[in-house]
Amino acid sequence: MKIEELTAKILEKNPSMDRYQLAIAVSTRSDELLNGAISRLNIDQKNVKAADLALMEIAEGLVKVKGFVDLEA
């Protein structure tokens, strides 16, 4: 899935979040991945950039963004 599609999916699921807050969440998760955190996706981390991997994890709901709740859940 393209980065733009992932971003749209996340923002659609979280109407209280804007793209700037999402960028901070992706940055935070990227830092965690670069510092040794294991991805929650079954993807080889060597072949994917940390920021893309973080965005995919957030889009799949495997990583929760602190401060934002899914109102439908």
N, C-alpha and C positions, 0 to 999 in steps of 0.2 A: 504494500500500500504506500502511496506517495505521502511525503511529509505534510503537504497541504491537506490531504484527506484525513490524516491522523489528527492534525490540529483541529480541523472542522468537527471531527467526531468527538473529541474531548470537550470542545467549547459548547457543542450542542447538548452534551450530557450534563454539563455544569454551567448553567446560565448565569450563575453569580460570579464566575471566573472570567477575566478578560485575558487577552493574549499576552499582556505584559506579566501578569501573575503566572501564567502558564510557562513563560520563558524562565522565570525565576525557579519554578518547580523543576523544569527540565535541567536547568543549570545545576541545581542542588543534587539531583539524582545522578547527573553525569559525573559530578565530582566524586560521589560515593562509588560509582562504578570504576572510575579511574584510580581510586584509592584502594581497590581490592574487593569491593562488594560483588557478590555473585548475582548475575542476572536471574530474574524470575522467569524468563522465557527460555525455551530450549533452542537457543541460537548460539552459535560459536561467536564469542565476543571478539575474537581476533579479526573477524571479517566485517564487523559493523562498528561504525563510529559510536562513541559513548552517548552523544546527544540523541542520535537516532534511536538507539536502544532504549534510552530513558523515555523518549516520546512514545515508543511502542508499548512499553510497560504501563505508562499512564493511560494510554488509549484502551488497553485491554483490561484496565481496572486492577492490575496486579500491584500497583503502587498507588497509595492514597495520597492525595495532596492535602497536607495539614491546613485546616481552616476552611475547607470547602466540603460540604456534605451533599450527597445525592438526595434530592428531595423526593424522588420516586421510590427510593429503597425503603 
